[in-house]
Amino acid sequence: MSYMLQPQILLLRDGVDDSQGKNQIIANINACTAVMEILRTTLGPCGMDKMIQTEREHTISNDGATIINLLDLSHPAARILADISKAQDEEVGDGTTSVVLLAGEMLRSAKKFIEDGTAPQYVIKAYKRGLEFLLSKLGEQSIAIVDDPKAKRDVLLKCAQTSLNSKLLAHYKEFFAEMVVGAIEKLDQEQLSKDMIGIKHVMGGSVTDSLLVDGVAFKKTFSYAGFEQQPKKFEKPKILLLNIELELKAEKENAEVRIENPDDFQGIVDAEWKIIMSKLEKIEASGAQIVLSKQPIGDLATQFFADRNIFCAGRVERADMTRVVKATGGKVQSVVSDLKPEMLGTCQIFEEKLVGAERFNLFTGCPNSESATLILRGGAEQFIKEAERSLHDAIMIVRRVLKTKDVVSGGGACEMELSKLLRAYARTIETKEQLILISMAKALEVIPRTLADNAGLDSMDVMNRLRYKHSKGEKYFGVNVWDDVTGVCNTHDNFIWEPLLVKKNAMVSAIEAACLILSIDETISHPQDEEERKRRKQVLPGKPGGVQFQ
């Protein structure tokens, strides 16, 4: 009896790594849970910071999106968590750590079902069913903001303080929450563009020396001789905004000119001189007292303006110029041949002011008061950078509260209530989806459990207390990290509030990311060359699906 041998078909080139099946799904889950464990200790008011050192600098932060981006994850499944964290940061500004913890815990809960032989598609179906139920119940946990201006402002302050609770500025949360809400109130309440809030750094001084400027402020730009002779303060000035270079350039930098008579060279120089002097005279004739330009303003123009009591600043950054345009009502001009009064902007007071060791140009009392600037002070550069990241989260939170007008209780209270409701819903299902939904409900408890762990509390005791409170209908009870006795409190009455959109976006992103990762049963790695293959073998010896941190 003879057997025919099946020919071997080679589809992939030599060196390509092909991993598939249940083991690959589990390897992806392990990679994601490893990332989750890195971020776990940063959650909450008592969360710790991480120091990430790269070739150029080192960063100290507890912001989830910042950390996960700096880790430079190489595992493809783990990079999905980086993407959802970044999306959370861009969409709502806060909850970047929470979304990674939720996704990681959902995957960890699914792992035991995958190991027991449950089809990934079945787990995904159950998770999507659970997400649909959670979204239907999430709105019931929210509290609408009243239209009373005083009450609304109080809600905004509490939400900003809740965001700052877990940040470096937690000890100064009242001070900075007032600054953040004050800055948001200056914006156009329809658009609420965060780009109209400038954040500037000044080394030195106390953090409480930080200030909010009602208008636009930017650091003194590079200037030439003659700048100090210019006036540094105006009342109701006319402001001309340009995108023109007011500087004499050497002829060799612009063009090659061939001449037969040496006397013609002076004619070329005189022609260029006349061109720039014509521009300067037209600017003077427009009546402008302040001239700002995105491009350089040279020594000739600087001295020209100084002799005529005109202030000028060149090389103004694009973002600063945009804020000046909207605040003062001026229009950026690319030519000066036909300047009209309506093209010029104005403000109540312009002055150059010393803040610490830096000189700032301040435009206050602008007619279109839709801009604000936060000037941050601090003793170390790392501190100021982390303070800026903290304020960014607080600004985004306040903006979202104003847009959605709904808040939920923080401190894990919302997750505990949804977990209770999902358990009750699971018991109404006859199929084995019931077990998956119960496991999903337990995964939601990762937020309050982690808050308790990071505060040094007995998480088992705290979770039992919370489950008891929520079973009695106390749906606003969450973790109180400052109470060493019980560890729980009514977070609504203690003003620990978060925007509904933060919770909704985090829950949707986390569960969808978990479903996406569970649906991947094969990974094909295609190194570009031999050196790449060698590097992979050295970093990940025999560990398909491992996590590599570069």
C-alpha positions in Angstrom: 0.0 0.0 0.0 1.5 3.3 -1.0 0.9 6.8 0.3 1.2 10.0 -1.7 3.1 12.7 0.1 1.4 16.1 0.0 3.7 18.8 -1.4 4.8 21.5 1.1 3.7 25.0 0.0 5.8 27.9 1.3 3.6 31.0 1.4 5.8 33.3 3.6 9.4 34.2 3.1 12.1 32.9 5.4 12.3 34.6 8.8 8.6 35.6 9.0 7.1 34.8 12.4 3.6 33.3 12.2 1.8 32.8 15.5 -1.9 31.7 15.6 -4.6 30.0 17.6 -5.7 30.1 21.2 -2.1 30.6 22.4 -1.8 33.7 20.3 -5.0 35.2 21.8 -3.7 34.4 25.3 -0.3 35.9 24.5 -2.0 39.1 23.4 -4.0 39.3 26.6 -0.9 38.8 28.6 0.8 41.6 26.8 -2.1 44.0 27.5 -2.4 43.1 31.1 1.4 43.7 31.5 0.8 47.3 30.3 -2.2 47.6 32.6 0.0 46.6 35.6 2.4 49.4 34.8 -0.3 52.0 34.9 -2.3 50.6 37.8 -0.3 52.3 40.5 -0.8 55.8 39.0 -4.6 55.9 39.4 -6.2 58.1 41.9 -5.3 60.8 44.4 -2.7 58.6 46.0 -1.3 57.2 42.7 2.4 57.2 42.2 4.4 58.8 39.4 6.5 57.1 36.8 9.9 58.3 35.5 10.5 57.5 31.9 14.0 58.1 30.6 14.7 58.4 26.9 17.9 59.3 25.0 17.1 63.0 25.1 15.3 63.6 28.3 13.5 62.1 31.3 9.8 62.7 32.1 8.1 62.3 35.5 4.3 61.9 35.2 1.3 60.0 36.3 -0.8 60.8 33.2 -1.8 57.6 31.5 -1.6 58.9 27.9 1.8 60.5 28.5 3.3 57.4 30.1 2.0 54.9 27.6 3.2 56.9 24.7 6.7 57.3 26.2 7.0 53.5 26.8 7.3 53.0 23.0 5.5 49.7 23.0 6.5 47.3 20.2 3.9 44.6 20.8 1.1 45.2 18.2 -1.8 44.2 20.6 -0.3 46.4 23.4 -0.2 49.3 21.0 -4.0 49.2 20.8 -4.1 50.2 24.4 -1.8 53.1 23.6 -4.2 54.1 20.9 -7.3 54.1 23.1 -5.5 56.0 25.8 -4.5 58.7 23.2 -8.0 58.8 21.8 -9.4 59.3 25.3 -7.0 62.1 25.9 -7.9 63.9 22.7 -11.6 63.4 23.0 -12.3 64.2 26.7 -8.8 64.9 28.2 -9.1 62.7 31.3 -9.6 59.1 32.2 -6.6 58.0 30.2 -5.4 55.6 32.9 -9.0 54.3 33.7 -9.6 53.3 30.0 -6.4 51.2 30.0 -7.3 49.6 33.3 -10.8 48.8 32.2 -9.6 47.3 28.9 -6.9 45.2 30.6 -9.3 43.9 33.3 -11.9 43.0 30.6 -9.2 41.0 28.8 -8.1 39.3 32.0 -11.7 38.3 32.7 -12.0 36.9 29.2 -8.8 34.9 29.5 -10.2 32.1 31.7 -13.0 31.6 29.3 -10.6 31.4 26.3 -8.4 28.9 28.2 -11.5 26.8 29.0 -12.3 26.5 25.3 -15.0 29.1 24.9 -14.9 30.6 21.4 -13.6 34.2 21.3 -16.6 35.2 19.2 -18.9 34.1 21.9 -17.1 36.2 24.5 -17.1 39.2 22.1 -20.9 38.8 21.6 -21.5 38.8 25.4 -19.2 41.8 25.9 -21.1 43.8 23.3 -24.4 42.8 24.9 -23.1 43.9 28.2 -21.9 47.3 26.7 -25.3 47.9 25.3 -26.8 47.4 28.7 -24.3 49.6 30.5 -24.8 52.5 28.1 -28.6 52.2 28.7 -28.0 52.5 32.5 -25.2 55.0 32.5 -27.5 57.9 31.8 -29.6 57.0 34.9 -26.5 57.6 37.1 -26.0 61.2 35.8 -27.0 64.4 37.4 -27.9 67.4 35.2 -26.4 70.8 35.8 -28.8 73.5 36.7 -28.9 76.7 34.6 -28.3 79.0 37.6 -24.9 80.7 36.9 -23.7 80.4 40.5 -24.6 76.8 40.8 -23.2 75.9 37.4 -19.9 77.6 38.3 -19.8 75.6 41.6 -20.2 72.4 39.6 -17.4 73.3 37.2 -15.1 74.1 40.2 -15.8 70.7 41.8 -15.2 68.9 38.5 -11.9 70.7 38.0 -10.9 69.8 41.5 -11.8 66.2 41.1 -9.6 66.0 38.0 -6.7 67.6 39.9 -7.1 65.3 42.8 -4.9 62.7 41.2 -2.4 65.1 39.8 0.7 66.8 40.9 -1.3 70.0 41.7 -3.6 68.2 44.2 -2.5 70.3 47.1 -3.4 73.5 45.2 -6.5 72.2 43.6 -8.8 75.1 44.8 -6.3 77.7 43.5 -5.9 76.1 40.0 -9.5 75.0 39.7 -10.4 78.7 40.0 -7.9 79.6 37.3 -9.1 76.9 35.0 -12.8 77.8 35.3 -11.9 81.5 35.0 -10.0 80.8 31.7 -12.9 78.7 30.3 -15.4 81.5 31.1 -13.3 83.9 28.9 -13.9 81.6 25.8 -16.7 81.7 23.3 -19.3 79.6 25.1 -20.4 78.0 21.8 -17.1 76.8 20.5 -15.0 76.5 23.8 -11.8 76.1 21.7 -9.0 75.0 24.0 -6.5 76.5 21.5 -7.6 79.9 22.8 -6.1 79.2 26.2 -2.4 79.7 26.2 -0.1 78.0 28.8 3.3 79.6 29.4 6.2 78.5 31.6 8.3 80.7 33.9 11.0 79.0 35.9 11.4 80.1 39.5 9.0 81.3 42.2 6.3 79.4 44.0 3.6 77.5 42.2 1.0 79.8 43.8 2.7 82.7 41.9 1.1 81.4 38.8 -1.5 83.8 37.3 -4.3 84.0 34.9 -4.1 86.7 32.2 -7.5 88.0 30.9 -6.2 88.2 27.3 -3.1 87.1 25.4 0.4 86.9 26.9 3.6 85.6 25.3 7.3 85.9 26.1 9.3 88.8 24.7 10.5 87.7 21.2 14.0 88.0 19.8 14.8 91.7 19.3 17.5 93.9 17.8 19.3 97.0 18.9 16.8 99.9 19.3 14.2 97.7 21.0 14.8 99.1 24.4 14.0 102.6 23.1 10.5 101.6 22.2 7.6 102.4 24.6 6.5 99.4 26.6 2.9 100.4 27.6 -0.1 101.7 25.6 -3.7 102.4 26.4 -6.2 101.5 23.6 -3.4 101.1 21.0 -3.9 100.2 17.3 -2.4 96.8 16.6 -1.1 95.8 13.2 -0.6 92.1 12.5 1.7 91.1 9.7 3.1 88.1 8.0 5.9 90.0 6.3 9.7 90.0 6.8 10.9 93.5 7.6 14.6 93.0 7.3 17.4 93.9 4.9 18.9 90.8 3.3 22.3 90.6 1.7 22.1 90.5 -2.1 24.0 87.2 -2.3 21.2 85.5 -0.3 18.5 86.4 -2.7 19.7 86.5 -6.2 22.8 86.6 -8.5 23.2 89.9 -10.2 25.8 90.6 -12.9 26.8 94.2 -13.5 29.3 95.8 -15.8 29.6 99.2 -14.0 30.6 99.1 -10.3 28.4 102.2 -9.8 25.3 100.0 -10.6 25.9 98.0 -7.4 25.0 101.1 -5.3 21.8 101.4 -7.3 20.8 97.9 -6.4 21.5 98.5 -2.7 19.5 101.8 -2.8 16.6 100.0 -4.5 16.3 97.5 -1.7 16.6 100.2 0.8 13.7 102.1 -0.8 11.6 99.0 -0.8 11.8 98.4 2.9 11.6 102.1 3.8 8.4 102.3 1.7 6.9 99.4 3.7 7.9 101.0 7.0 6.5 104.4 6.0 3.2 102.8 5.0 3.0 101.0 8.4 3.7 104.3 10.2 1.0 106.0 8.1 -1.6 103.4 9.1 -1.5 104.8 12.6 -0.4 101.5 14.2 1.3 101.8 17.6 2.1 98.1 17.9 3.4 95.9 15.1 3.5 92.2 15.4 4.8 89.8 12.7 5.2 86.1 12.3 8.5 86.8 10.4 11.6 88.6 11.6 11.7 92.3 12.1 15.3 93.4 11.6 17.5 96.1 13.2 16.6 98.8 10.6 12.9 98.4 11.2 13.3 98.1 14.9 15.2 101.4 15.1 12.7 103.0 12.7 9.8 102.1 15.0 11.7 103.1 18.1 12.3 106.6 16.7 8.5 106.9 16.1 7.4 105.5 19.5 6.0 102.3 17.9 6.4 98.9 19.6 7.3 95.9 17.4 7.8 92.2 17.9 9.0 89.7 15.2 9.0 85.9 15.1 5.7 85.7 17.0 4.6 82.1 17.3 1.7 81.0 15.2 -0.5 79.9 18.2 0.1 83.3 19.9 -0.6 85.2 16.7 -3.9 83.3 16.3 -5.0 84.2 19.8 -4.0 87.9 19.3 -6.0 87.9 16.0 -9.2 86.6 17.7 -8.8 88.7 20.8 -8.0 92.1 19.3 -10.1 91.8 16.2 -7.2 92.5 13.8 -6.4 90.7 10.6 -3.1 89.4 9.5 -1.8 91.2 6.5 0.7 89.9 3.9 1.1 93.3 2.2 1.2 96.8 3.5 0.2 98.6 0.3 -3.5 99.2 1.3 -3.8 99.2 5.0 -7.3 100.3 6.3 -8.4 101.1 9.9 -10.7 98.1 10.1 -7.6 95.8 9.6 -6.1 96.9 12.8 -6.9 95.4 16.2 -7.0 97.0 19.6 -7.1 96.3 23.4 -7.6 98.3 26.5 -4.0 98.0 27.8 -0.8 96.6 26.3 2.3 96.4 28.5 5.5 94.6 28.7 5.7 93.1 32.2 8.3 91.2 34.1 7.2 87.8 35.4 9.9 86.2 37.4 13.0 86.5 35.2 11.0 86.6 31.9 9.6 89.5 30.1 6.0 89.1 28.8 3.9 91.1 26.3 0.4 91.3 27.7 -2.7 92.3 25.8 -5.6 92.8 28.2 -9.1 94.2 28.0 -9.5 92.9 24.4 -12.8 93.7 22.6 -13.3 90.0 21.6 -12.5 88.6 25.0 -12.3 85.0 23.9 -8.8 84.2 25.0 -6.9 83.6 28.2 -3.4 82.8 29.2 -2.1 80.7 32.2 1.4 81.6 33.3 2.7 78.7 35.4 5.5 79.2 37.9 7.6 76.5 39.6 11.1 75.7 40.8 11.9 72.9 38.3 11.2 72.3 34.6 9.8 68.8 35.2 7.3 70.2 37.8 6.1 72.9 35.4 5.7 70.4 32.5 3.7 68.0 34.7 1.6 70.9 36.0 0.8 71.8 32.4 -0.4 68.2 31.7 -2.5 68.4 34.8 -4.1 71.7 33.8 -4.8 70.3 30.3 -6.9 67.5 31.8 -8.8 69.9 34.1 -9.5 72.3 31.1 -10.8 69.4 29.0 -13.0 68.2 31.9 -14.6 71.6 32.4 -15.2 72.1 28.7 -16.9 68.7 28.5 -19.1 69.4 31.5 -20.2 72.7 29.8 -21.0 70.8 26.5 -22.7 67.7 27.9 -24.2 69.3 31.1 -24.2 66.0 32.9 -22.0 64.7 35.7 -21.7 61.4 37.6 -20.2 60.5 40.9 -16.5 59.7 41.0 -14.4 57.6 43.3 -15.6 54.4 41.7 -19.2 54.9 42.7 -20.5 54.9 39.1 -18.6 51.6 38.3 -19.8 49.9 41.5 -23.5 50.8 40.7 -23.1 49.6 37.1 -21.5 46.4 38.3 -24.4 45.7 40.6 -26.9 46.4 37.8 -25.0 44.2 35.3 -24.9 41.3 37.8 -28.7 41.5 38.2 -29.2 41.7 34.4 -26.9 38.6 33.9 -29.2 36.5 36.1 -32.0 37.0 33.7 -30.0 35.3 30.9 -30.3 31.5 30.6 -27.2 30.8 28.4 -23.6 30.8 29.4 -23.4 34.4 28.5 -24.6 34.8 32.1 -21.1 33.8 33.4 -19.3 36.1 31.0 -21.5 39.1 32.0 -20.9 38.4 35.7 -17.2 38.3 35.0 -17.6 41.5 33.1 -19.4 43.1 36.1 -16.5 42.1 38.3 -14.0 43.7 35.9 -15.8 47.0 36.3 -14.8 46.9 40.0 -11.1 47.4 39.0 -11.4 51.2 39.4 -12.6 51.3 43.0 -10.3 48.4 44.0 -7.3 50.1 42.5 -8.1 53.4 44.2 -8.2 51.6 47.5 -5.0 49.7 46.9 -3.1 52.8 45.9 -4.3 54.6 49.0 -3.0 51.8 51.2 -6.4 50.7 52.3 -7.7 47.1 52.7 -9.2 46.8 49.3 -11.2 43.6 50.2 -12.8 45.4 53.2 -13.5 48.5 51.1 -15.1 46.6 48.3 -17.3 44.6 50.7 -18.5 47.9 52.3 -19.2 49.4 48.8 -21.2 46.3 47.7 -23.2 46.5 50.9 -24.0 50.2 50.5 -25.0 49.8 46.8 -27.2 46.8 47.6 -29.1 49.1 50.0 -29.6 51.6 47.2 -26.8 54.0 48.2 -25.7 54.4 44.5 -23.4 57.4 45.2 -21.0 55.6 47.5 -17.4 55.3 46.4 -13.9 55.1 47.7 -12.7 57.8 50.2 -8.9 57.6 50.1 -8.6 59.9 53.1 -10.7 57.8 55.5 -8.5 55.1 57.1 -11.4 53.7 59.1 -14.2 52.9 56.6 -12.6 54.0 53.3 -16.0 54.8 51.7 -18.1 57.9 51.5 -21.0 59.5 49.5 -19.0 60.9 46.6 -21.9 63.0 45.4 -22.3 64.8 48.7 -18.5 65.2 48.9 -18.4 66.9 45.5 -16.4 64.2 43.8 -17.9 64.6 40.3 -16.8 63.7 36.8 -18.4 64.4 33.4 -20.7 61.7 32.1 -18.9 61.8 28.8 -15.6 60.7 30.5 -17.2 57.5 31.8 -19.1 56.8 28.6 -16.1 57.3 26.4 -13.8 55.2 28.6 -16.3 52.4 28.8 -17.0 52.2 25.1 -13.3 52.5 24.2 -12.2 49.9 26.7 -14.8 47.2 25.8 -14.4 47.8 22.0 -10.6 47.5 22.3 -11.0 44.3 24.4 -13.3 42.9 21.7 -10.8 43.9 19.0 -7.9 42.2 20.7 -10.0 39.0 21.4 -10.8 38.8 17.7 -7.1 38.5 16.7 -6.1 34.9 16.4 -3.0 35.2 14.2 -0.1 37.6 14.1 2.4 37.7 11.2 5.7 39.4 12.0 7.6 40.4 8.9 11.1 41.7 9.8 12.5 44.0 7.2 16.0 42.5 7.2 18.4 40.1 8.9 19.4 42.7 11.5 15.8 43.2 12.5 15.3 39.5 12.9 18.4 39.2 15.1 17.2 42.1 17.3 13.9 40.5 17.8 15.4 37.1 18.8 17.7 38.9 21.3 14.9 40.9 22.9 12.1 38.3 22.9 13.8 34.9 23.2 11.1 32.2 22.8 8.3 34.5 24.0 5.9 35.1 21.2 3.5 37.9 22.1 5.8 39.3 24.8 6.0 43.0 25.6 9.0 44.9 24.6 9.8 48.3 26.1 12.4 50.3 24.2 
